[in-house]
Amino acid sequence: MVAALVYSALAMSVIVGVRYLVASGGFALATRLSQPGLYRGLDRQIAREIAWSLASAFIYGIPAGIVAWGWQAHGWTKIYSDVNAYPLWYLPLSIIVYLAAHDTWFYWTHRWMHRPRLFRAAHAVHHASRPPTAWAAMSFHPWEALTGAVVIPALVLLVPIHVGALFVVLTIMTIMGVSNHMGWEMFPRWLVQGSLAAIWPPGAL
């Protein structure tokens, strides 16, 4: 049992790390093509961002791997695979609930991290990316990474979600997390500055 648990945690850490490299690498390439020279002279900063982000990926993978093992081996979670287990209208609702819950958690923990002592001890690592790049999305101090790593694992223990809907949630979170740090705005102005942004700004996810 212990070996299976450790294997699941390590495997999930690898998956999170690869997801980070693919997503950030993709947006970094898009930046290179659409905004030539934007990251010029930032090689050392980018190397530091990648190192911190891969460390964060390891941390994110541990609770995710434990929960994945518990789901497969013991049915601990509320994740379901039968699309008919809940009404079809619940699929989009569960995605919205997860994103809203994650966004709320992020907002308050981010504000908490801006307290002077916590900022110096942990959050300063993230703000060391000046200007931010597509590689900075997961560039966290381990303590900050831990605050983010527990959200989705906790939610799947409490709120039912289809495995496909969970994939959509993770995809949106990944895209928003990377695109919010790449140093230029890819969304149209009407979305960023319009009335929708006042309700749920794209940068909040």
TILO-66366 format. One line per field, with one value per residue (C-alpha): residue in three letters; residue number from 1; x, y, z. Coordinates in nm, 4 decimals. Layout:
% TILO-66366
zafi = [ALA; ...] .
panu = [NUM; ...] .
c1 = [X; ...] .
c2 = [Y; ...] .
c3 = [Z; ...] .
//
This chain:
% TILO-66366
zafi = [MET; VAL; ALA; ALA; LEU; VAL; TYR; SER; ALA; LEU; ALA; MET; SER; VAL; ILE; VAL; GLY; VAL; ARG; TYR; LEU; VAL; ALA; SER; GLY; GLY; PHE; ALA; LEU; ALA; THR; ARG; LEU; SER; GLN; PRO; GLY; LEU; TYR; ARG; GLY; LEU; ASP; ARG; GLN; ILE; ALA; ARG; GLU; ILE; ALA; TRP; SER; LEU; ALA; SER; ALA; PHE; ILE; TYR; GLY; ILE; PRO; ALA; GLY; ILE; VAL; ALA; TRP; GLY; TRP; GLN; ALA; HIS; GLY; TRP; THR; LYS; ILE; TYR; SER; ASP; VAL; ASN; ALA; TYR; PRO; LEU; TRP; TYR; LEU; PRO; LEU; SER; ILE; ILE; VAL; TYR; LEU; ALA; ALA; HIS; ASP; THR; TRP; PHE; TYR; TRP; THR; HIS; ARG; TRP; MET; HIS; ARG; PRO; ARG; LEU; PHE; ARG; ALA; ALA; HIS; ALA; VAL; HIS; HIS; ALA; SER; ARG; PRO; PRO; THR; ALA; TRP; ALA; ALA; MET; SER; PHE; HIS; PRO; TRP; GLU; ALA; LEU; THR; GLY; ALA; VAL; VAL; ILE; PRO; ALA; LEU; VAL; LEU; LEU; VAL; PRO; ILE; HIS; VAL; GLY; ALA; LEU; PHE; VAL; VAL; LEU; THR; ILE; MET; THR; ILE; MET; GLY; VAL; SER; ASN; HIS; MET; GLY; TRP; GLU; MET; PHE; PRO; ARG; TRP; LEU; VAL; GLN; GLY; SER; LEU; ALA; ALA; ILE; TRP; PRO; PRO; GLY; ALA; LEU] .
panu = [1; 2; 3; 4; 5; 6; 7; 8; 9; 10; 11; 12; 13; 14; 15; 16; 17; 18; 19; 20; 21; 22; 23; 24; 25; 26; 27; 28; 29; 30; 31; 32; 33; 34; 35; 36; 37; 38; 39; 40; 41; 42; 43; 44; 45; 46; 47; 48; 49; 50; 51; 52; 53; 54; 55; 56; 57; 58; 59; 60; 61; 62; 63; 64; 65; 66; 67; 68; 69; 70; 71; 72; 73; 74; 75; 76; 77; 78; 79; 80; 81; 82; 83; 84; 85; 86; 87; 88; 89; 90; 91; 92; 93; 94; 95; 96; 97; 98; 99; 100; 101; 102; 103; 104; 105; 106; 107; 108; 109; 110; 111; 112; 113; 114; 115; 116; 117; 118; 119; 120; 121; 122; 123; 124; 125; 126; 127; 128; 129; 130; 131; 132; 133; 134; 135; 136; 137; 138; 139; 140; 141; 142; 143; 144; 145; 146; 147; 148; 149; 150; 151; 152; 153; 154; 155; 156; 157; 158; 159; 160; 161; 162; 163; 164; 165; 166; 167; 168; 169; 170; 171; 172; 173; 174; 175; 176; 177; 178; 179; 180; 181; 182; 183; 184; 185; 186; 187; 188; 189; 190; 191; 192; 193; 194; 195; 196; 197; 198; 199; 200; 201; 202; 203; 204; 205] .
c1 = [0.0000; 0.2760; 0.4631; 0.1487; 0.0845; 0.4391; 0.4284; 0.1002; 0.2380; 0.5583; 0.3717; 0.1379; 0.4342; 0.5813; 0.2472; 0.2153; 0.5743; 0.5254; 0.1979; 0.3829; 0.6662; 0.4257; 0.1902; 0.4570; 0.6744; 0.3822; 0.3011; 0.6700; 0.6862; 0.3736; 0.5406; 0.8537; 0.6490; 0.4057; 0.6208; 0.9793; 1.2429; 1.0074; 1.2121; 1.5500; 1.8110; 1.5923; 1.7689; 1.8847; 1.5432; 1.3700; 1.6069; 1.5188; 1.1459; 1.1696; 1.3595; 1.1061; 0.8162; 0.9416; 0.9849; 0.6258; 0.5120; 0.6583; 0.4667; 0.1423; 0.1770; 0.1917; -0.1650; -0.2986; -0.1323; -0.2579; -0.6129; -0.5857; -0.4727; -0.7569; -1.0057; -0.8885; -0.8197; -1.0791; -1.3334; -1.2464; -1.3432; -1.6561; -1.5108; -1.7455; -1.7044; -2.0657; -2.2008; -2.5539; -2.4781; -2.5933; -2.8161; -2.6365; -2.6875; -2.4643; -2.1595; -2.1169; -2.2332; -1.9621; -1.6983; -1.8195; -1.8286; -1.4736; -1.3375; -1.5194; -1.3985; -1.0413; -1.0562; -1.1880; -0.9171; -0.6502; -0.7743; -0.7638; -0.4416; -0.2790; -0.3848; -0.2556; 0.0782; 0.1133; 0.1468; 0.5018; 0.6424; 0.4854; 0.5804; 0.9472; 0.9454; 0.7620; 0.5726; 0.8789; 0.9938; 0.6965; 0.7401; 1.1081; 0.9940; 1.0276; 0.8978; 0.6954; 0.7327; 0.5302; 0.7666; 0.6690; 0.3217; 0.4296; 0.7366; 0.6477; 0.8284; 0.7408; 0.5195; 0.3160; 0.3026; 0.1553; -0.1339; -0.2260; -0.1647; -0.4410; -0.7359; -0.8425; -0.7623; -0.9827; -1.2634; -1.2796; -1.3338; -1.6340; -1.7959; -1.8999; -1.7418; -1.7198; -1.3670; -1.4110; -1.5299; -1.2297; -1.0046; -1.1749; -1.1188; -0.7497; -0.7083; -0.8669; -0.6574; -0.3401; -0.4127; -0.5136; -0.2216; 0.0342; -0.1283; -0.1624; 0.2146; 0.3523; 0.3940; 0.1349; -0.2409; -0.3817; -0.7475; -0.9475; -0.9840; -1.3612; -1.3185; -1.0401; -1.1891; -1.5595; -1.8409; -1.7582; -1.4165; -1.5814; -1.7691; -1.4928; -1.1722; -0.9660; -0.6612; -0.8350; -0.8424] .
c2 = [0.0000; 0.2450; 0.1695; 0.2285; 0.5548; 0.6779; 0.5716; 0.7583; 1.0763; 1.0635; 0.9852; 1.2781; 1.5077; 1.4068; 1.4699; 1.8159; 1.8952; 1.7860; 1.9805; 2.2905; 2.2472; 2.1901; 2.4765; 2.7309; 2.6227; 2.6637; 3.0129; 3.1052; 3.0031; 3.2069; 3.5038; 3.4584; 3.4577; 3.7382; 3.9553; 3.9149; 4.0209; 4.0478; 3.7993; 3.9136; 3.9195; 3.7188; 3.3825; 3.3685; 3.4745; 3.2132; 2.9412; 3.0393; 3.0384; 2.6896; 2.5578; 2.6965; 2.5799; 2.2222; 2.2174; 2.3422; 2.0717; 1.8106; 1.9642; 1.9883; 1.6256; 1.4822; 1.5598; 1.5064; 1.1659; 1.0650; 1.1607; 0.9862; 0.6690; 0.6999; 0.7460; 0.4400; 0.2098; 0.3113; 0.5437; 0.8273; 1.1092; 1.2502; 1.2037; 1.0022; 0.8584; 0.7745; 1.0846; 0.9799; 0.9733; 1.3357; 1.5501; 1.6866; 2.0443; 1.9616; 1.9185; 2.2906; 2.3852; 2.1739; 2.3399; 2.6835; 2.5775; 2.4448; 2.7515; 2.9870; 2.7986; 2.7905; 3.1590; 3.2531; 3.0505; 3.2027; 3.5565; 3.5335; 3.3353; 3.5773; 3.8709; 3.6840; 3.6291; 4.0043; 4.0558; 4.1863; 3.8913; 3.6286; 3.8257; 3.8295; 3.4652; 3.3151; 3.5295; 3.7343; 3.4355; 3.4787; 3.8550; 3.8154; 3.7609; 4.1146; 4.1288; 3.8082; 3.5449; 3.2437; 3.0299; 3.2070; 3.0553; 2.8066; 2.9887; 2.9656; 2.9218; 2.5743; 2.7231; 2.9131; 2.6094; 2.4106; 2.6560; 2.6072; 2.2335; 2.1427; 2.3172; 2.0722; 1.7616; 1.9037; 1.9894; 1.6400; 1.5021; 1.7297; 1.8295; 1.5746; 1.6225; 1.4157; 1.3170; 1.5009; 1.8166; 1.7962; 1.7829; 2.0990; 2.2728; 2.1825; 2.2897; 2.6298; 2.6800; 2.5924; 2.8211; 3.1121; 3.0638; 3.0728; 3.3402; 3.5752; 3.5759; 3.5896; 3.9678; 4.0577; 4.0387; 3.7778; 3.8418; 4.1062; 4.4431; 4.4120; 4.1034; 4.2439; 4.5897; 4.5201; 4.4467; 4.0746; 4.1523; 4.3418; 4.0252; 3.7714; 3.9184; 3.6842; 3.7467; 3.6066; 3.2423] .
c3 = [0.0000; 0.0916; -0.2304; -0.4378; -0.2559; -0.3129; -0.6769; -0.7299; -0.5698; -0.7748; -1.0958; -1.0404; -0.9706; -1.3056; -1.4776; -1.3211; -1.4162; -1.7765; -1.7954; -1.6754; -1.9270; -2.2169; -2.1280; -2.0360; -2.3265; -2.5642; -2.4418; -2.4377; -2.8041; -2.8769; -2.7070; -2.9134; -3.2344; -3.1520; -2.9249; -3.0532; -2.8041; -2.5071; -2.3056; -2.4303; -2.1538; -1.9134; -1.9467; -1.5833; -1.4559; -1.6729; -1.5480; -1.1904; -1.2731; -1.4219; -1.1190; -0.8694; -1.0880; -1.1114; -0.7339; -0.7058; -0.9488; -0.7135; -0.4212; -0.6213; -0.7235; -0.3725; -0.2503; -0.6032; -0.6206; -0.2766; -0.3698; -0.7091; -0.5325; -0.2840; -0.5665; -0.7587; -0.4649; -0.2075; -0.3699; -0.1337; -0.3671; -0.5265; -0.8753; -1.0970; -1.4477; -1.5347; -1.7061; -1.6105; -1.2385; -1.2141; -1.4379; -1.7453; -1.6245; -1.3298; -1.5565; -1.6379; -1.2892; -1.1276; -1.3455; -1.2373; -0.8703; -0.8837; -1.0609; -0.8247; -0.5178; -0.6450; -0.7380; -0.3946; -0.2196; -0.4429; -0.3826; -0.0051; 0.0224; -0.2217; -0.0056; 0.2989; 0.1226; 0.0817; 0.4560; 0.5003; 0.6923; 0.4647; 0.1567; 0.2559; 0.3632; 0.0651; -0.1840; -0.2791; -0.4875; -0.7191; -0.7414; -0.8270; -1.1861; -1.3183; -1.5810; -1.5563; -1.8268; -1.9374; -1.7277; -1.4022; -1.3623; -1.0931; -0.9672; -0.5987; -0.2720; -0.1346; 0.1378; -0.1200; -0.3469; -0.0597; -0.0199; -0.3840; -0.3962; -0.1523; -0.3213; -0.5917; -0.3821; -0.1062; -0.3478; -0.5001; -0.1513; -0.1015; -0.4319; -0.6971; -1.0393; -1.3543; -1.4516; -1.7832; -1.6092; -1.3775; -1.6831; -1.8136; -1.4790; -1.4744; -1.8371; -1.7737; -1.4614; -1.6507; -1.9454; -1.7253; -1.4893; -1.7680; -1.9835; -1.6865; -1.6404; -1.9928; -2.0017; -2.2650; -2.2949; -2.5327; -2.4521; -2.6451; -2.4800; -2.4534; -2.2347; -2.0163; -1.9670; -2.0145; -1.7746; -1.7668; -1.6227; -1.3369; -1.2418; -1.2954; -1.4354; -1.6545; -1.4372; -1.1323; -1.2346] .
//
